[in-house]
Amino acid sequence: MKARVKWAQDAMFIAESGSGHALVMDGPPEHGGRNLGVRPMEMLLLGMGGCTAFDVVHILKKSRQPVADCVAELEAERAETDPKVFTHIHVHFIISGKGLDEKRVQRAVQLSAEKYCSASIMLSKAVEISHDYEIIESD
């Protein structure tokens, strides 16, 4: 896997993935940015959220669960002093579908956290990560 990050101006960088997708990262005005893109630490959190949500949906579909929607809400705490690393990340899944089996939802979240989500498993070596979920019945 490869990626490229190029400085554009001030505190703005253009990131390009190996698969050819690009996005803007920028800092806040107090650090010379114009707030035109996500912060790098936000990208890290978003990447973990995307990885684990992908797993949960994939596992639920594979177990023939009628999943209609999956939202992963992430909340991270950071150290107060530099390097201001993440100290705790909590992932709250909101999973909707008609007649979802709670045990299978719980198992999908657990399997993602412990076996499949490379991003959260890697981060868990240095950060406390917790998960919970809620199921919403939908048509």
ZAKE-901368 format. One line per field, with one value per atom (N, C-alpha, C, O): x, y, z; atom name. Coordinates in nm, 4 decimals. Example, Ala and Ser with C-alpha at 12.3 -4.5 7.8 and 13.67 -1.06 7.14 Angstrom:
BEGIN
px	1.3190,1.2300,1.3200,1.4236,1.2850,1.3670,1.2900,1.3409
py	-0.5690,-0.4500,-0.3300,-0.3319,-0.2250,-0.1060,0.0030,0.1138
pz	0.7800,0.7800,0.7800,0.8465,0.7080,0.7140,0.7870,0.8039
atome	N,CA,C,O,N,CA,C,O
This chain:
BEGIN
px	0.0848,0.0000,0.0896,0.1886,0.0532,0.1298,0.0359,-0.0842,0.0925,0.0192,0.1189,0.2401,0.0652,0.1499,0.0824,-0.0377,0.1585,0.1069,0.1961,0.3166,0.1366,0.2131,0.1670,0.0476,0.2642,0.2364,0.1834,0.2470,0.0675,0.0077,0.0424,0.0929,0.0150,0.0461,0.0151,-0.0639,0.0765,0.0524,0.0482,0.1500,-0.0696,-0.0824,-0.1706,-0.2303,-0.1782,-0.2628,-0.1782,-0.0729,-0.2275,-0.1620,-0.2647,-0.3807,-0.2234,-0.3089,-0.2611,-0.1454,-0.3503,-0.3172,-0.3775,-0.4936,-0.2975,-0.3454,-0.3172,-0.2045,-0.4211,-0.4069,-0.3495,-0.3510,-0.2991,-0.2476,-0.3532,-0.3208,-0.4799,-0.5887,-0.6359,-0.7330,-0.5671,-0.5951,-0.6963,-0.7424,-0.7324,-0.8272,-0.7510,-0.6495,-0.8020,-0.7334,-0.8254,-0.9474,-0.7646,-0.8388,-0.7462,-0.6237,-0.8095,-0.7362,-0.7294,-0.8291,-0.6097,-0.5925,-0.5457,-0.4613,-0.5998,-0.5627,-0.5700,-0.6422,-0.4956,-0.4935,-0.5859,-0.6390,-0.6040,-0.6870,-0.6109,-0.4882,-0.6830,-0.6182,-0.5076,-0.4071,-0.5262,-0.4238,-0.2920,-0.1909,-0.2942,-0.1717,-0.1355,-0.0602,-0.1890,-0.1540,-0.2401,-0.2126,-0.3428,-0.4304,-0.5514,-0.5690,-0.6342,-0.7582,-0.8799,-0.9910,-0.8600,-0.9694,-1.0465,-1.1694,-0.9728,-1.0353,-1.0357,-1.0757,-0.9920,-0.9907,-0.9820,-0.9687,-0.9897,-0.9819,-0.8399,-0.7441,-0.8278,-0.6966,-0.6409,-0.7180,-0.5106,-0.4520,-0.4993,-0.5238,-0.5130,-0.5608,-0.7071,-0.7493,-0.7847,-0.9229,-0.9238,-1.0082,-0.8294,-0.8190,-0.7925,-0.8495,-0.7052,-0.6741,-0.8000,-0.8267,-0.8766,-1.0006,-1.1040,-1.1717,-1.1154,-1.2088,-1.1695,-1.2558,-1.0408,-0.9945,-1.0305,-1.0743,-1.0119,-1.0489,-1.1991,-1.2431,-1.2779,-1.4233,-1.4691,-1.5581,-1.4089,-1.4438,-1.4078,-1.4828,-1.2925,-1.2457,-1.3401,-1.3815,-1.3737,-1.4571,-1.6018,-1.6656,-1.6552,-1.7920,-1.8014,-1.8992,-1.7001,-1.6951,-1.7032,-1.7814,-1.6218,-1.6212,-1.7579,-1.8083,-1.8177,-1.9454,-2.0526,-2.1265,-2.0610,-2.1602,-2.1302,-2.2213,-2.0050,-1.9657,-2.0003,-2.0551,-1.9682,-1.9960,-2.1469,-2.1933,-2.2227,-2.3678,-2.4293,-2.5173,-2.3838,-2.4358,-2.3985,-2.4792,-2.2761,-2.2307,-2.3132,-2.3335,-2.3604,-2.4430,-2.5921,-2.6787,-2.6187,-2.7543,-2.8461,-2.9654,-2.7888,-2.8688,-2.9212,-2.8479,-3.0460,-3.1057,-3.0647,-3.1491,-2.9358,-2.8857,-2.9237,-2.8979,-2.9850,-3.0274,-2.9365,-2.9210,-2.8759,-2.7901,-2.6934,-2.7236,-2.5784,-2.4788,-2.4062,-2.3491,-2.4086,-2.3371,-2.2409,-2.2801,-2.1169,-2.0196,-1.9890,-1.9328,-2.0261,-1.9963,-1.8738,-1.8756,-1.7680,-1.6428,-1.6172,-1.6413,-1.5684,-1.5296,-1.3930,-1.3724,-1.3000,-1.1629,-1.1197,-1.1529,-1.0452,-0.9824,-0.8346,-0.7766,-0.7739,-0.6322,-0.5575,-0.6148,-0.4288,-0.3437,-0.3385,-0.3509,-0.3204,-0.3188,-0.1857,-0.1791,-0.0797,0.0523,0.1024,0.0587,0.1944,0.2515,0.3176,0.3873,0.2996,0.2485,0.0961,0.0475,0.0210,-0.1265,-0.1851,-0.2726,-0.1349,-0.1826,-0.3243,-0.3704,-0.3922,-0.5203,-0.4944,-0.4013,-0.5773,-0.5667,-0.6845,-0.6723,-0.7966,-0.9138,-0.9991,-1.0190,-1.0490,-1.1430,-1.2634,-1.2495,-1.3815,-1.5042,-1.5796,-1.5983,-1.6226,-1.7013,-1.8417,-1.8602,-1.9395,-2.0797,-2.1431,-2.1527,-2.1860,-2.2505,-2.4013,-2.4600,-2.4625,-2.6084,-2.6424,-2.6158,-2.7013,-2.7261,-2.8768,-2.9455,-2.9257,-3.0692,-3.0981,-3.0194,-3.2134,-3.2597,-3.3859,-3.4249,-3.4490,-3.5730,-3.5406,-3.4968,-3.5625,-3.5427,-3.3970,-3.3651,-3.3090,-3.1689,-3.1539,-3.2208,-3.0682,-3.0391,-2.9319,-2.8190,-2.9683,-2.8762,-2.7452,-2.6392,-2.7502,-2.6269,-2.5341,-2.4120,-2.5907,-2.5082,-2.4496,-2.3364,-2.5258,-2.4739,-2.3588,-2.2527,-2.3802,-2.2757,-2.1505,-2.0386,-2.1699,-2.0576,-1.9848,-1.8621,-2.0578,-1.9957,-1.9078,-1.7967,-1.9570,-1.8791,-1.7545,-1.6450,-1.7707,-1.6588,-1.5551,-1.4353,-1.5996,-1.5061,-1.4285,-1.3090,-1.4953,-1.4252,-1.3164,-1.2024,-1.3531,-1.2594,-1.1423,-1.0301,-1.1674,-1.0648,-0.9928,-0.8849,-1.0528,-0.9927,-0.9707,-0.8678,-1.0642,-1.0601,-1.0177,-0.9505,-1.0538,-1.0250,-0.8784,-0.8401,-0.7986,-0.6554,-0.6261,-0.5309,-0.7055,-0.6819,-0.7042,-0.6194,-0.8167,-0.8427,-0.7532,-0.7134,-0.7216,-0.6318,-0.4928,-0.4288,-0.4454,-0.3157,-0.3183,-0.2273,-0.4213,-0.4303,-0.4456,-0.3994,-0.5102,-0.5339,-0.4032,-0.4035,-0.2928,-0.1628,-0.1174,-0.0341,-0.1732,-0.1319,-0.2480,-0.2263,-0.3711,-0.4881,-0.5935,-0.6144,-0.6594,-0.7727,-0.8912,-0.9302,-0.9479,-1.0607,-1.1787,-1.1648,-1.2943,-1.4161,-1.5223,-1.5171,-1.6178,-1.7243,-1.8570,-1.8624,-1.9630,-2.0969,-2.1852,-2.1397,-2.3099,-2.3974,-2.5416,-2.5776,-2.6213,-2.7657,-2.8270,-2.7731,-2.9390,-3.0089,-3.1393,-3.2143,-3.1655,-3.2896,-3.3694,-3.3199,-3.4911,-3.5784,-3.6284,-3.6810,-3.6113,-3.6592,-3.7280,-3.7149,-3.8019,-3.8727,-3.7839,-3.8259
py	-0.1168,0.0000,0.1234,0.1305,0.2186,0.3428,0.4611,0.4503,0.5738,0.6989,0.8122,0.7948,0.9264,1.0433,1.1635,1.1842,1.2420,1.3640,1.4790,1.4779,1.5792,1.6922,1.8215,1.8499,1.8980,2.0286,2.1209,2.1368,2.1820,2.2735,2.4185,2.4917,2.4589,2.5953,2.6039,2.5255,2.6977,2.7224,2.5903,2.5217,2.5534,2.4273,2.3280,2.2386,2.3443,2.2586,2.1565,2.1883,2.0325,1.9239,1.8494,1.8381,1.7987,1.7162,1.5720,1.5406,1.4857,1.3449,1.2641,1.2827,1.1745,1.0884,0.9442,0.9077,0.8627,0.7211,0.6445,0.6918,0.5261,0.4407,0.4001,0.3653,0.4044,0.3702,0.4912,0.4820,0.6047,0.7206,0.8202,0.9053,0.8125,0.9082,1.0156,0.9886,1.1381,1.2496,1.3232,1.3234,1.3853,1.4685,1.5750,1.5662,1.6746,1.7879,1.7735,1.7436,1.7954,1.8083,1.9508,2.0024,2.0138,2.1522,2.1753,2.1061,2.2716,2.3065,2.4236,2.4875,2.4505,2.5639,2.6957,2.6954,2.8069,2.9365,2.9680,3.0301,2.9253,2.9552,2.8811,2.9098,2.7864,2.7146,2.7409,2.6645,2.8488,2.8879,2.8274,2.8479,2.7540,2.6930,2.7786,2.8860,2.7295,2.8000,2.7135,2.7474,2.6013,2.5121,2.4605,2.4540,2.4239,2.3781,2.2267,2.1746,2.1563,2.0110,1.9518,2.0231,1.8193,1.7513,1.7573,1.7746,1.7429,1.7381,1.5965,1.5012,1.5812,1.4473,1.3509,1.2341,1.3948,1.3046,1.2677,1.1578,1.3588,1.3249,1.2164,1.1268,1.2252,1.1230,0.9857,0.8853,0.9830,0.8567,0.7974,0.6779,0.8817,0.8373,0.7937,0.6925,0.8704,0.8345,0.7025,0.6210,0.6814,0.5561,0.4368,0.3338,0.4509,0.3421,0.3175,0.2026,0.4243,0.4115,0.3433,0.2583,0.3798,0.3174,0.1699,0.0874,0.1382,-0.0010,-0.0888,-0.1952,-0.0457,-0.1290,-0.1344,-0.2391,-0.0235,-0.0245,-0.1172,-0.1904,-0.1137,-0.2043,-0.3490,-0.4281,-0.3831,-0.5197,-0.5603,-0.6677,-0.4744,-0.5085,-0.5346,-0.6326,-0.4482,-0.4679,-0.5967,-0.6747,-0.6191,-0.7388,-0.8665,-0.9614,-0.8677,-0.9850,-1.0078,-1.1216,-0.9015,-0.9160,-0.9666,-1.0526,-0.9140,-0.9615,-1.1074,-1.1860,-1.1428,-1.2806,-1.3777,-1.4928,-1.3309,-1.4163,-1.3979,-1.4324,-1.3432,-1.3262,-1.2428,-1.2706,-1.1423,-1.0513,-0.9390,-0.8899,-0.8977,-0.7951,-0.6533,-0.5714,-0.6264,-0.4953,-0.3905,-0.4094,-0.2803,-0.1734,-0.0522,0.0234,-0.0335,0.0833,0.0539,-0.0225,0.1156,0.1043,0.2368,0.2857,0.2942,0.4177,0.3892,0.3327,0.4281,0.4178,0.5594,0.6394,0.5897,0.7200,0.7021,0.6218,0.7759,0.7623,0.8863,0.9988,0.8640,0.9737,0.9409,0.8344,1.0326,1.0084,1.1129,1.2310,1.0662,1.1560,1.1591,1.0587,1.2769,1.2925,1.3408,1.4052,1.3090,1.3566,1.5098,1.5690,1.5718,1.7175,1.7773,1.8948,1.6989,1.7497,1.6805,1.5705,1.7468,1.6892,1.5567,1.5451,1.4589,1.4610,1.4500,1.4256,1.4664,1.4661,1.3445,1.3568,1.2289,1.1029,1.0734,1.1293,0.9855,0.9373,0.8538,0.7734,0.8734,0.7931,0.6966,0.5916,0.7316,0.6443,0.6735,0.7894,0.5692,0.5825,0.4955,0.3789,0.5538,0.4769,0.4754,0.5792,0.3568,0.3402,0.2962,0.1941,0.3745,0.3410,0.3111,0.3991,0.1869,0.1464,0.1623,0.1241,0.2187,0.2247,0.1422,0.1828,0.0262,-0.0686,-0.0887,-0.1211,-0.0689,-0.0866,-0.1925,-0.2177,-0.2520,-0.3555,-0.4172,-0.3898,-0.5005,-0.5643,-0.7026,-0.7915,-0.7199,-0.8490,-0.8906,-1.0090,-0.7955,-0.8294,-0.9141,-0.8887,-1.0122,-1.0978,-1.0283,-1.0088,-0.9914,-0.9164,-0.9909,-0.9285,-1.1205,-1.1974,-1.1889,-1.1851,-1.1860,-1.1753,-1.0343,-1.0185,-0.9332,-0.7960,-0.7850,-0.7317,-0.8353,-0.8327,-0.9055,-0.8580,-1.0194,-1.0987,-1.0259,-1.0314,-0.9582,-0.8824,-0.7701,-0.7489,-0.6990,-0.5920,-0.6512,-0.5965,-0.7611,-0.8271,-0.8784,-0.8585,-0.9440,-0.9960,-0.8838,-0.8976,-0.7741,-0.6612,-0.6106,-0.5885,-0.5929,-0.5387,-0.6316,-0.5854,-0.7615,-0.8555,-0.9319,-0.9867,-0.9361,-1.0215,-0.9534,-0.9765,-0.8704,-0.8246,-0.6804,-0.6538,-0.5875,-0.4462,-0.4144,-0.3894,-0.4161,-0.3942,-0.2564,-0.2423,-0.1559,-0.0217,-0.0178,0.0327,-0.0703,-0.0639,-0.1603,-0.1308,-0.2744,-0.3681,-0.3065,-0.3201,-0.2392,-0.1726,-0.0601,-0.0496,0.0228,0.1332,0.0831,0.1483,-0.0322,-0.0835,-0.1204,-0.1416,-0.1282,-0.1550,-0.0352,-0.0487,0.0825,0.2038,0.2834,0.3741,0.2494,0.3273,0.2325,0.1236,0.2741,0.1966,0.2199,0.3341,0.1121,0.1231,0.0449,-0.0702,0.1098,0.0432,0.0515,0.1380,-0.0390,-0.0486,-0.0730,-0.1382,-0.0215,-0.0630,-0.0469,0.0003,-0.0861,-0.0812,-0.0639,-0.0913,-0.0180,-0.0185,-0.0678,-0.0462,-0.1335,-0.1876,-0.1119,-0.0951,-0.0668,0.0034,-0.0806,-0.1151,-0.1132,-0.1909,-0.0997,0.0087,-0.1449,-0.0664,-0.1577,-0.2800,-0.0953,-0.1732,-0.1974,-0.2606
pz	0.0000,0.0000,0.0000,0.0728,-0.0819,-0.0902,-0.0778,-0.1025,-0.0392,-0.0325,-0.0569,-0.0443,-0.0917,-0.1174,-0.0538,-0.0712,0.0191,0.0802,0.0354,0.0605,-0.0315,-0.0848,-0.0199,-0.0098,0.0230,0.0810,-0.0274,-0.1316,-0.0042,-0.1015,-0.0690,-0.1541,0.0544,0.1011,0.2494,0.3019,0.3152,0.4573,0.5351,0.5447,0.5915,0.6657,0.5892,0.6490,0.4562,0.3730,0.2978,0.2426,0.2975,0.2267,0.1430,0.1826,0.0282,-0.0559,-0.0399,-0.0677,0.0047,0.0256,-0.0886,-0.1250,-0.1443,-0.2523,-0.2160,-0.1826,-0.2230,-0.1894,-0.3073,-0.4209,-0.2785,-0.3835,-0.4844,-0.5979,-0.4437,-0.5355,-0.6162,-0.6912,-0.6008,-0.6844,-0.6325,-0.7085,-0.5056,-0.4481,-0.3720,-0.3077,-0.3807,-0.3171,-0.2203,-0.2362,-0.1201,-0.0261,0.0307,0.0226,0.0879,0.1444,0.2956,0.3614,0.3497,0.4949,0.5194,0.4461,0.6215,0.6509,0.8010,0.8728,0.8456,0.9867,1.0167,0.9260,1.1449,1.1854,1.1641,1.1539,1.1574,1.1363,1.2383,1.2036,1.3634,1.4646,1.4399,1.5040,1.3471,1.3092,1.1636,1.1034,1.1070,0.9714,0.8631,0.7449,0.8992,0.8001,0.7711,0.8285,0.6814,0.6467,0.6754,0.6346,0.7457,0.7835,0.6618,0.6634,0.5561,0.4324,0.4179,0.3138,0.5200,0.5134,0.6527,0.7522,0.6576,0.7870,0.8410,0.7657,0.9719,1.0370,1.0242,1.0130,1.0255,1.0156,1.1244,1.0943,1.2482,1.3536,1.3325,1.3685,1.2744,1.2392,1.1318,1.1337,1.0381,0.9324,0.9927,0.9498,1.0926,1.1591,1.2224,1.2096,1.2904,1.3543,1.2499,1.2674,1.1419,1.0346,0.9696,0.9370,0.9509,0.8922,0.9775,0.9265,1.1080,1.1976,1.1934,1.1909,1.1926,1.1862,1.0588,1.0620,0.9468,0.8201,0.8169,0.7648,0.8729,0.8759,0.9579,0.9117,1.0770,1.1638,1.1152,1.1258,1.0620,1.0091,0.8877,0.8725,0.8019,0.6867,0.7341,0.6813,0.8343,0.8869,0.9405,0.9081,1.0224,1.0857,0.9796,0.9889,0.8799,0.7737,0.6973,0.6696,0.6636,0.5895,0.6679,0.6118,0.7961,0.8801,0.8919,0.8832,0.9115,0.9224,0.7921,0.7942,0.6800,0.5508,0.5277,0.4780,0.5642,0.5462,0.6311,0.5924,0.7462,0.8320,0.8016,0.8820,0.6845,0.6317,0.7227,0.7349,0.7847,0.8658,0.7766,0.6908,0.7951,0.7094,0.7513,0.7878,0.7456,0.7863,0.6808,0.5619,0.7251,0.6355,0.6468,0.5510,0.7645,0.7861,0.9001,0.9918,0.8920,0.9990,1.0100,0.9125,1.1280,1.1556,1.2705,1.3726,1.2536,1.3621,1.4088,1.3341,1.5320,1.5914,1.6798,1.7731,1.6513,1.7254,1.8086,1.7647,1.9286,2.0160,2.0723,2.1306,2.0544,2.0983,2.2002,2.1896,2.2983,2.3953,2.3618,2.3203,2.3804,2.3501,2.4730,2.5609,2.4781,2.5859,2.5803,2.4731,2.6942,2.6995,2.6599,2.6236,2.6661,2.6298,2.5037,2.4696,2.4358,2.3138,2.3430,2.4438,2.2616,2.1252,2.1124,2.0020,2.2172,2.2149,2.1426,2.0569,2.1794,2.1220,2.1698,2.2693,2.0984,2.1470,2.2722,2.2759,2.3742,2.4956,2.5085,2.5715,2.4499,2.4519,2.3295,2.2931,2.2667,2.1547,2.1873,2.2242,2.1730,2.1913,2.0594,1.9960,2.0189,1.8964,1.9354,2.0017,1.8935,1.9173,1.7821,1.6966,1.7631,1.6390,1.6529,1.7542,1.5505,1.5401,1.4165,1.3034,1.4404,1.3320,1.3190,1.4159,1.1987,1.1791,1.0737,0.9825,1.0907,1.0002,1.0566,1.1701,0.9766,1.0204,1.0772,1.0042,1.2078,1.2710,1.2888,1.2786,1.3150,1.3380,1.4646,1.5647,1.4600,1.5749,1.6598,1.6146,1.7829,1.8677,1.8911,1.8952,1.9064,1.9293,1.8081,1.8236,1.6892,1.5687,1.5544,1.5087,1.5932,1.5915,1.6912,1.6587,1.8115,1.9140,1.8655,1.8852,1.8029,1.7518,1.6389,1.6316,1.5514,1.4420,1.4969,1.4485,1.5970,1.6598,1.7255,1.7119,1.7957,1.8641,1.7641,1.7842,1.6568,1.5570,1.4890,1.4630,1.4605,1.4011,1.4960,1.4553,1.6220,1.7208,1.7499,1.7707,1.7516,1.7974,1.6872,1.7099,1.5660,1.4633,1.3285,1.2649,1.2835,1.1452,1.1204,1.0207,1.2060,1.1770,1.2067,1.3210,1.1015,1.1195,1.1802,1.2571,1.1471,1.2015,1.3523,1.4260,1.3987,1.5432,1.6206,1.7333,1.5615,1.6305,1.6433,1.7476,1.5391,1.5451,1.6497,1.7320,1.6463,1.7423,1.8856,1.9792,1.9033,2.0389,2.1105,2.2318,2.0375,2.1002,2.1833,2.2729,2.1529,2.2232,2.2831,2.3635,2.2439,2.2846,2.3401,2.2867,2.4468,2.4982,2.4048,2.3806,2.3528,2.2602,2.3178,2.3590,2.3196,2.3656,2.2571,2.1697,2.2640,2.1649,2.2336,2.3379,2.1766,2.2129,2.0895,1.9853,2.1019,1.9853,2.0308,2.1453,1.9375,1.9557,1.8257,1.7172,1.8390,1.7224,1.7074,1.8036,1.5870,1.5569,1.4588,1.3514,1.4946,1.4070,1.2957,1.3213,1.1725,1.0585,0.9588,0.9640,0.8678,0.7632,0.6450,0.5481
atome	N,CA,C,O,N,CA,C,O,N,CA,C,O,N,CA,C,O,N,CA,C,O,N,CA,C,O,N,CA,C,O,N,CA,C,O,N,CA,C,O,N,CA,C,O,N,CA,C,O,N,CA,C,O,N,CA,C,O,N,CA,C,O,N,CA,C,O,N,CA,C,O,N,CA,C,O,N,CA,C,O,N,CA,C,O,N,CA,C,O,N,CA,C,O,N,CA,C,O,N,CA,C,O,N,CA,C,O,N,CA,C,O,N,CA,C,O,N,CA,C,O,N,CA,C,O,N,CA,C,O,N,CA,C,O,N,CA,C,O,N,CA,C,O,N,CA,C,O,N,CA,C,O,N,CA,C,O,N,CA,C,O,N,CA,C,O,N,CA,C,O,N,CA,C,O,N,CA,C,O,N,CA,C,O,N,CA,C,O,N,CA,C,O,N,CA,C,O,N,CA,C,O,N,CA,C,O,N,CA,C,O,N,CA,C,O,N,CA,C,O,N,CA,C,O,N,CA,C,O,N,CA,C,O,N,CA,C,O,N,CA,C,O,N,CA,C,O,N,CA,C,O,N,CA,C,O,N,CA,C,O,N,CA,C,O,N,CA,C,O,N,CA,C,O,N,CA,C,O,N,CA,C,O,N,CA,C,O,N,CA,C,O,N,CA,C,O,N,CA,C,O,N,CA,C,O,N,CA,C,O,N,CA,C,O,N,CA,C,O,N,CA,C,O,N,CA,C,O,N,CA,C,O,N,CA,C,O,N,CA,C,O,N,CA,C,O,N,CA,C,O,N,CA,C,O,N,CA,C,O,N,CA,C,O,N,CA,C,O,N,CA,C,O,N,CA,C,O,N,CA,C,O,N,CA,C,O,N,CA,C,O,N,CA,C,O,N,CA,C,O,N,CA,C,O,N,CA,C,O,N,CA,C,O,N,CA,C,O,N,CA,C,O,N,CA,C,O,N,CA,C,O,N,CA,C,O,N,CA,C,O,N,CA,C,O,N,CA,C,O,N,CA,C,O,N,CA,C,O,N,CA,C,O,N,CA,C,O,N,CA,C,O,N,CA,C,O,N,CA,C,O,N,CA,C,O,N,CA,C,O,N,CA,C,O,N,CA,C,O,N,CA,C,O,N,CA,C,O,N,CA,C,O,N,CA,C,O,N,CA,C,O,N,CA,C,O,N,CA,C,O,N,CA,C,O,N,CA,C,O,N,CA,C,O,N,CA,C,O,N,CA,C,O,N,CA,C,O,N,CA,C,O,N,CA,C,O,N,CA,C,O,N,CA,C,O,N,CA,C,O,N,CA,C,O,N,CA,C,O,N,CA,C,O,N,CA,C,O,N,CA,C,O,N,CA,C,O,N,CA,C,O,N,CA,C,O,N,CA,C,O,N,CA,C,O
